[in-house]
Amino acid sequence: MTAKVKDILRRYTVATVGLVFVALGIALSIISNLGTSPLSCPAYVLNLEWPVLSVGTFTLLINLGYVLLQVVLLRRDFQARHLMQIPASALFGYMIDGCLWALSWLHPGTFAARLGLTALSAVVTAFGVSIEVAANAWMLSAEMTVAAFSKVLRKPFGPVKVVMDTLVVVVSAALAWFFFSNPFGAGAWTGLGDVLLARTEGIVIGIGTLLLAVLPGMLMRLTDPLVERLRGKSRAAGRTPR
């Protein structure tokens, strides 16, 4: 096996570990019932309306839509390697479902416990994204779509991501309103207080959504250096003594 092949396998293995952490973060945000991350809002709304398909399956379908959007935006600049998003999206969907199954025993009963799960979701997500970025291999379709818009519009990645995340949440709220007559999730509208304090089930958009839109990016200032240190130790341990 050549050094190049070994490097590719190593990078994709590390990136897959990053995907596991991001999937775990999404599962924690759903279980917290304070509002899930912008990335998973549409899939969770659709799952609540059509539970015959899992959150992971809807995540895959939405990501395939993102890939088609990239083809339209980039045209000739869309490269064959970008199609790696498809198996990554399938793997990511299975990971989300697996994490939800593994954590199905978690039933946070208080607002403090749910807020704690949201905070843990932010930390886990930031760590996972830092691993993905460091690996330079798999990349989620949502992020690739932001990059495509950024390239076509000639705008910085950060502001474009904020706009796209906002649009995703708005579309999710519109779907929730259409399905449940409640812009925040499933169930009858019972007032904003019930949403903020998680006194109703099936909350898709709430205080947790706001926190998860902001906190992971801030926490990556801590997780990025941590991942770099871990990579350095891993490389040092992998060297053969002379």
TAHU-V774018 format. One record per run of one state. SS is the DSSP state (~ for helix, > for strand, _ for the rest). FROM is the first residue (numbers start at 1). TO is the last residue. Records with the same first field share a line. If there is no record, write none. Layout:
# TAHU-V774018
SS: FROM-TO  FROM-TO
This chain:
# TAHU-V774018
_: 1-2  33-37  50-54  78-79  103-110  136-140  154-156  181-184  186-191  197-202  204-206  239-242
~: 3-32  38-49  55-77  80-102  111-135  141-153  157-180  192-196  207-238
>: 185-185  203-203
